[in-house]
């Protein structure tokens, strides 16, 4: 990995270790589909493709997360399952149930 990719991956690692646990919610993609969060998926993309070759794959993942956020915002809330979170794709509060 080159220096820029290493820096990006290290930044994501620090975010996942120190900031993500404090926020109290998951990204919309992980909340809807399960599996990896956007930060974990983007980290994997960076490790595999590097910063220079990863733009399209990262944009596609964030687009899918925005679609998941829209789907969750439109879905009826489950009784007792209302959790307010903020989508990782922007500062728009969306209600969704964390699994």
RATAWO-V746707 format. One record per residue. N is the residue number from 1. NEAR is the number of other C-alpha atoms within 12 Angstrom. D_LAST is the distance of its C-alpha to the last C-alpha in Angstrom with 1 decimal. Layout:
n:near:d_last
N:NEAR:D_LAST
N:NEAR:D_LAST
This chain:
n:near:d_last
1:16:34.3
2:15:36.3
3:13:36.1
4:15:34.2
5:24:31.4
6:20:31.4
7:18:31.1
8:25:28.2
9:28:26.3
10:21:27.2
11:20:26.0
12:26:22.5
13:22:22.5
14:17:23.6
15:19:21.0
16:23:18.2
17:15:19.9
18:12:21.0
19:15:19.5
20:21:15.9
21:12:14.9
22:11:16.9
23:17:15.3
24:15:12.1
25:27:9.8
26:37:9.0
27:43:11.3
28:43:11.1
29:37:11.8
30:31:8.9
31:31:6.4
32:28:8.6
33:22:9.9
34:17:8.0
35:16:10.7
36:22:12.7
37:29:12.5
38:37:15.7
39:34:17.4
40:28:17.1
41:29:18.2
42:32:21.0
43:31:22.1
44:26:22.4
45:28:24.4
46:32:26.6
47:26:27.4
48:20:28.3
49:21:30.2
50:25:31.2
51:25:31.2
52:19:34.1
53:15:32.7
54:22:29.0
55:16:29.3
56:17:28.7
57:23:25.7
58:27:24.0
59:18:25.0
60:19:23.5
61:30:20.1
62:27:20.1
63:21:21.4
64:26:18.6
65:34:16.1
66:28:18.3
67:23:18.2
68:30:14.4
69:35:14.8
70:24:17.5
71:22:15.7
72:32:12.8
73:26:15.7
74:13:17.6
75:16:15.1
76:14:15.6
77:18:13.3
78:14:11.9
79:9:14.0
80:10:12.8
81:13:9.5
82:19:11.4
83:23:10.5
84:24:13.1
85:26:12.6
86:30:15.2
87:36:15.0
88:30:16.4
89:29:19.2
90:17:20.8
91:12:21.1
92:16:20.2
93:20:17.7
94:31:15.2
95:30:13.0
96:34:9.5
97:31:6.4
98:26:3.8
99:18:0.0
